[in-house]
Amino acid sequence: MQSARDIWKRVLGELQVQVSKANYTTWLSDSEGLSYQDSTFVVSVPSVFVAEWLSRRLYPLIRKTLIAIIGQELDVQFSVGNPEQPSFQPSAGQTDGGTSTRAAQHRFNPRYTFDNLVVSDFNRLAYAAAVEVAENPGTAYNPLFIHSSTGQGKTHLLHAIGHLAMHNGLRTAYTTAEQFANEFVAAVRDNQVDKFRSRFRGIHVLLFDDVHFLIDKKQTLQCFFHTFNELYSNNHQIVVTADCPPKDMQSLSSKIKSRLEGGLVIDIQPPDLESRVDILRSKTEKGMAHQFEDVLHLIAEKVCGNVRQLEGALVYLTAQAKLTGTRLSPQTINKLLTCTTRRQGMKVLLQMVADHFNLTIDDLTGKKRDRRTTQARHIAIYLIREEHDCSLTEIGRELGGRNHATILHGYGKIAGELDSNPNLSDHIGEIRKRMNPRRYSKARR
């Protein structure tokens, strides 16, 4: 069978003659085929904005082209820095412990290496610790726990560790907490829990992304706890990421918290202005950064949330300039970024609310009306209104096309109950703390 990478190259060849040169260069040229299984084809793209644009504008054409090449019905998903989740067992015929170039490309995103990570004050300690555990696993910092708000580079560091560890001949596995939970549930259903756990026994380095997803999943947490202990007792390296430190995960048992806090816990804060400019320079074509220095500074001043938002803003502005011939003056940048950063902020906040209540974005924007989903939706409305000063119409559009009256009702319900409902206040306080740990931690002291 052809690899996803090779199939996608054929698709790009077809698409190159079906779309304009500008559209191909802007939206498709940097994409890669990541995986193809269970009738789902996953494509890697460089930013959230590119993923959104392709989903809205080119999805039917891309899907039609893929079906014509593969010869069967399938779905297409666009992934931002989230490569296919690997099996924890070696591929057939692989005898080098996962150290071959082919295996490395198969398991980890080729863009996420230490060489192309922008290192500055905001992530310098996390970078140094990540290099150390990749070169000397199971010794100095075990486990290594890295936490930050979304989009600050945690997954990039995990994949960079994976690349270096595999290059050094170590069997290395990356998984998200969501994937771990889904596979564990399937193992319980099929009475194959022992087989599921055995996948990890030969692993030298385990990279576990977004452990906070397991909060309130007691059986899955117990399995994670046993897996953790088994690897740790054999001096195998464990690296875990989350959106908050272990001490703030209220639902975790004390024994799991103590394990996660037993090594080195590192916080990545949002990048400062100088770091944001450095990041934008690194994403600009070589030899071109000096021509756009004023533009890069203006973007860095306007977009101060996270690295992913910076990259998305740069792609968005570059696309506008290419497709419309618009000159990137301060006035046009201000106008364009006000719209896109507000929308990105809403999306990030929706994801945080969904994660907090163990829901999905589709739950919040869809038609589910059970008590838990409705409360989460109302909280999302309230927080978007308070944090981003969006109009009720904008919020309604983001929440599945709901009308002005529905959004106003949701906002009013939370605002009216906030002072008298401690449980509601705790939910909102926790989400705000994850949005901006430094700001809200200081506010509570």
C-alpha positions in Angstrom: 0.0 0.0 0.0 1.1 3.5 -0.7 1.9 5.7 2.3 -0.3 8.7 3.2 2.7 10.9 2.2 2.9 9.4 -1.3 -0.9 9.5 -1.8 -1.0 13.1 -0.8 1.7 14.0 -3.3 -0.5 12.5 -6.0 -3.4 14.6 -4.7 -1.3 17.8 -4.8 -0.3 17.0 -8.3 -4.0 16.9 -9.3 -5.0 19.9 -7.2 -2.2 22.0 -8.7 -3.9 22.1 -12.1 -7.4 22.5 -10.6 -6.9 25.6 -8.4 -5.2 28.9 -9.0 -1.4 29.3 -8.5 -2.0 31.7 -5.7 -4.4 29.4 -3.9 -2.1 26.4 -4.3 1.0 28.3 -3.0 -0.8 29.9 -0.1 -3.0 27.0 1.2 -1.6 23.7 -0.1 2.1 23.8 -0.8 3.1 23.3 2.8 0.7 20.5 3.5 1.7 16.8 4.0 -0.2 13.5 4.1 0.1 12.1 7.7 -2.1 9.0 8.0 -4.8 7.0 6.2 -6.7 4.4 8.2 -10.3 3.6 9.1 -11.6 5.6 6.1 -10.0 8.8 7.4 -7.2 10.6 5.7 -5.3 13.1 7.9 -3.4 16.0 6.3 -0.9 18.1 8.2 -1.1 21.9 7.7 1.0 24.7 9.2 -1.7 26.6 11.1 -5.2 26.7 12.4 -6.1 29.4 9.8 -5.0 27.2 6.9 -7.0 24.2 8.3 -10.1 26.4 8.6 -9.7 27.8 5.1 -9.2 24.4 3.5 -12.2 22.9 5.4 -14.5 25.7 4.3 -13.3 26.4 0.7 -11.6 23.3 -0.7 -12.9 20.4 1.3 -15.3 19.0 -1.4 -12.6 19.3 -4.1 -9.9 17.7 -1.9 -12.2 14.8 -0.9 -13.3 14.2 -4.4 -9.7 14.1 -5.6 -8.7 11.7 -2.8 -11.6 9.4 -3.5 -10.7 9.3 -7.2 -7.1 8.3 -6.4 -7.7 5.9 -3.6 -10.9 4.4 -5.0 -13.1 4.4 -1.9 -15.2 6.7 0.2 -13.4 8.5 3.0 -13.3 11.5 5.2 -10.6 14.2 5.2 -9.2 15.8 8.4 -6.8 18.7 8.6 -4.4 18.6 11.5 -2.2 21.4 12.9 1.0 20.0 14.3 -0.8 16.8 15.4 0.6 13.9 13.4 -0.9 10.5 13.2 -0.9 8.7 16.5 1.4 5.8 16.2 1.0 2.2 17.3 3.1 1.5 20.3 4.4 -1.7 18.8 7.1 -1.7 16.0 5.9 -1.9 12.4 6.2 -5.1 10.6 9.9 -5.8 9.7 11.1 -3.0 11.9 14.0 -4.3 14.0 16.0 -1.2 14.8 13.8 -0.1 17.7 12.2 2.7 15.8 15.4 4.5 14.9 15.2 4.4 11.1 14.5 7.6 9.1 11.3 6.1 7.9 10.1 5.3 11.4 10.9 8.7 12.6 9.0 10.4 9.8 6.1 8.0 10.5 5.8 8.8 14.2 6.7 12.4 14.7 6.0 15.7 12.9 9.1 16.5 10.8 8.5 20.2 11.5 8.7 19.8 15.3 12.4 19.5 16.0 14.8 21.2 18.4 16.5 22.9 15.4 13.4 24.8 14.3 12.2 25.7 17.8 12.5 29.4 18.6 14.1 29.5 22.0 13.7 32.7 24.2 13.2 33.6 27.8 9.6 32.3 27.9 10.6 28.7 27.0 14.3 28.5 27.6 14.1 26.3 30.7 11.6 23.9 29.1 13.8 23.6 26.1 16.9 22.9 28.2 15.1 20.2 30.2 13.6 18.6 27.0 17.1 18.3 25.5 18.4 16.8 28.7 15.8 14.1 29.0 16.2 13.2 25.3 19.9 12.8 25.6 20.0 11.3 29.2 16.5 9.7 29.7 15.5 8.4 33.1 18.2 10.2 35.0 18.0 13.9 35.9 14.3 14.9 35.4 11.9 12.0 35.6 9.1 12.7 35.1 9.4 15.9 33.2 6.0 17.8 33.5 5.5 20.8 31.2 2.4 22.9 31.5 1.1 26.1 29.8 -2.0 27.5 28.2 -2.8 26.2 24.7 -0.6 27.0 21.7 2.7 27.7 23.6 4.8 24.8 22.1 4.3 21.9 24.4 3.6 19.4 21.6 6.5 20.8 19.6 8.8 20.0 22.5 7.4 16.4 22.9 8.0 15.7 19.2 11.4 17.2 19.3 12.3 14.9 22.2 10.9 12.0 20.2 13.1 12.8 17.2 16.3 13.0 19.2 15.5 10.0 21.4 14.8 7.8 18.4 17.9 9.1 16.7 19.8 7.9 19.8 18.4 4.4 19.3 15.6 4.6 22.0 12.2 3.1 21.5 9.9 6.1 21.9 6.1 6.5 21.8 3.9 9.6 21.7 0.2 9.6 22.6 -2.4 12.1 23.6 -4.4 11.5 26.7 -7.5 11.4 24.5 -6.1 8.6 22.3 -4.9 6.7 25.4 -8.4 6.9 26.9 -10.1 5.8 23.7 -7.8 2.8 23.3 -8.2 1.9 26.9 -12.0 1.9 26.7 -11.8 -0.3 23.6 -9.4 -2.7 25.4 -11.9 -2.9 28.3 -14.7 -3.6 26.0 -12.7 -6.3 24.2 -11.3 -7.8 27.4 -7.7 -7.0 26.3 -6.5 -4.6 29.0 -3.4 -6.7 29.6 -2.5 -6.6 25.9 -3.1 -2.8 25.9 -0.7 -2.3 28.9 1.9 -4.6 27.4 2.4 -2.1 24.6 4.3 0.2 26.9 6.7 -2.4 28.5 9.4 -2.1 25.9 9.2 1.7 25.6 12.3 3.7 26.7 10.7 7.2 26.4 6.9 7.8 26.8 5.6 11.2 25.6 2.1 11.8 27.0 0.3 14.9 25.8 -2.6 16.7 27.6 -2.9 14.6 30.7 -5.6 16.9 32.0 -8.0 15.2 29.6 -8.0 12.2 31.9 -9.5 14.2 34.9 -12.6 12.4 36.1 -11.9 9.3 34.0 -11.1 7.1 37.1 -10.5 3.8 35.4 -8.3 5.3 32.7 -6.3 7.3 35.3 -5.7 4.1 37.2 -4.3 2.4 34.0 -2.1 5.5 33.4 -0.9 5.3 37.0 0.1 1.6 36.7 1.8 2.3 33.3 3.6 5.3 34.8 4.8 3.2 37.8 6.0 0.4 35.6 8.1 2.6 33.4 9.4 4.7 36.2 10.5 1.7 38.3 12.6 0.6 35.2 14.2 4.1 34.9 12.4 4.8 31.6 11.8 8.4 30.8 8.3 9.9 31.1 7.4 13.4 29.7 3.9 14.7 30.4 2.2 17.9 29.3 -1.0 19.6 30.5 -2.7 23.0 30.6 -2.1 23.5 34.3 0.3 22.2 37.0 -0.6 18.9 38.9 -1.5 20.8 42.1 -4.3 22.6 40.2 -5.9 19.4 39.0 -8.4 19.1 41.8 -9.9 15.8 40.7 -6.6 13.9 40.7 -5.8 11.6 43.6 -2.9 12.6 45.8 -0.8 9.6 44.7 -1.1 10.5 41.0 -0.3 14.2 41.8 2.8 13.1 43.8 4.0 11.0 40.9 3.6 13.9 38.4 5.3 16.3 40.8 8.2 13.9 41.6 10.5 15.1 38.9 10.7 18.6 37.3 7.6 20.7 36.8 8.0 23.6 34.3 5.7 26.4 33.3 5.8 28.0 29.9 4.4 31.5 30.0 3.2 33.4 26.9 6.1 34.9 25.0 7.0 38.6 25.6 7.1 41.1 22.7 10.8 40.4 21.8 10.2 36.7 21.7 7.1 37.2 19.6 9.1 39.1 17.1 11.7 36.4 17.0 9.1 33.8 16.4 7.6 35.7 13.5 11.1 36.3 12.0 11.7 32.5 12.1 8.4 31.9 10.2 9.2 34.5 7.5 11.0 33.4 4.3 14.8 33.5 4.6 16.2 36.8 3.4 12.8 38.5 3.6 12.4 39.2 7.3 14.3 42.5 7.2 11.9 43.8 4.5 8.9 43.2 6.9 10.5 44.2 10.1 7.9 46.9 10.8 5.0 44.6 9.9 6.4 41.8 12.2 6.6 44.2 15.1 3.1 45.4 14.6 1.8 41.8 14.4 3.7 41.0 17.6 2.2 44.0 19.4 -1.4 43.1 18.3 -1.2 39.3 18.8 0.0 38.5 22.3 -1.9 35.3 23.1 0.3 32.4 22.1 2.7 31.0 19.4 -0.1 29.3 17.4 -2.1 32.6 17.1 1.1 34.4 16.0 1.7 31.9 13.2 -2.0 32.0 12.2 -1.9 35.8 12.0 1.2 35.8 9.9 -0.3 33.2 7.5 -3.6 35.2 7.3 -1.9 38.5 6.5 0.4 36.9 4.0 -2.5 35.3 2.3 -4.4 38.6 2.1 -1.5 40.3 0.6 -0.9 37.6 -2.0 -4.6 37.0 -3.0 -5.8 40.6 -3.0 -2.6 42.5 -3.8 -3.2 44.6 -0.6 -0.2 46.4 0.8 0.4 45.5 4.4 0.2 49.0 5.9 -0.4 49.6 9.6 -4.0 50.5 8.9 -4.8 47.3 6.9 -3.0 45.2 9.5 -5.0 46.7 12.4 -8.2 46.1 10.5 -7.5 42.5 9.5 -6.0 41.5 12.8 -8.8 42.9 14.9 -11.2 40.4 13.1 -9.0 37.4 13.1 -7.5 37.6 16.6 -11.0 38.1 18.1 -12.2 34.9 16.3 -9.1 32.9 17.3 -9.7 34.0 20.9 -13.2 32.8 20.8 -12.1 29.4 19.4 -9.4 29.0 22.1 -11.9 29.9 24.8 -14.5 27.5 23.5 -12.0 24.7 23.5 -11.0 25.5 27.1 -14.6 25.4 28.2 -15.2 22.1 26.4 -12.1 20.6 28.0 -13.1 21.8 31.4 -16.5 20.0 31.1 -15.1 17.0 29.2 -17.1 18.0 26.1 -16.3 18.7 22.5 -16.6 21.9 20.5 -19.4 20.2 18.5 -21.3 19.6 21.8 -21.1 23.4 22.6 -22.0 24.5 19.1 -24.6 21.7 18.4 -28.1 21.0 19.6 -27.5 19.1 22.7 -29.6 20.5 25.6 -28.8 18.3 28.6 -28.1 20.3 31.8 -24.3 19.9 31.7 -23.9 20.9 28.1 -26.3 23.9 28.5 -24.4 25.2 31.5 -21.1 24.9 29.7 -22.5 26.7 26.6 -23.8 29.5 28.8 -20.4 29.8 30.5 -18.7 30.0 27.1 -21.1 32.8 26.1 -20.4 34.7 29.3 -16.6 34.4 29.1 -16.4 35.3 25.4 -18.5 38.4 26.1 -16.4 39.4 29.1 -12.9 38.5 27.9 -13.1 39.5 24.2 -15.9 42.1 24.1 -17.6 40.4 21.2 -21.0 41.4 20.0 -23.9 39.0 20.7 -24.2 38.4 16.9 -20.5 37.4 16.7 -20.9 35.0 19.6 -24.1 33.5 18.1 -22.3 32.9 14.8 -19.4 31.1 16.6 -21.9 29.0 18.6 -23.5 27.3 15.7 -25.6 30.2 14.3 -27.6 30.9 17.4 -29.7 34.1 17.4 -29.2 37.3 19.4 -32.0 36.5 22.0 -30.5 33.1 22.8 -27.0 34.5 23.4 -28.4 37.3 25.5 -30.4 34.8 27.6 -27.2 32.6 28.2 -25.1 35.6 29.2 -27.8 37.0 31.5 -28.3 33.7 33.2 -24.6 33.3 34.2 -24.2 37.0 35.1 -27.3 36.8 37.3 -26.2 33.7 39.2 -22.5 34.2 39.5 -22.5 36.0 42.9 -24.9 33.6 44.5 -23.6 30.3 43.1 -20.2 29.2 44.4 -20.0 26.2 42.1 -20.6 28.3 39.1 -18.0 30.8 40.3 -15.5 28.0 40.7 -16.0 26.7 37.2 -15.4 30.2 35.7 -12.5 30.9 38.0 -10.8 27.6 37.0 -11.3 28.3 33.2 -9.9 31.8 33.6 -6.9 30.6 35.5 -6.1 28.2 32.6 -6.6 31.0 30.1 -4.0 33.2 31.9 -2.3 31.4 34.8 -0.1 34.3 35.8 -2.9 36.9 35.8 -5.5 34.9 37.7 -3.1 33.2 40.1 -1.9 36.7 41.3 -5.5 37.9 41.5 -6.4 35.1 43.9 -3.5 35.6 46.3 
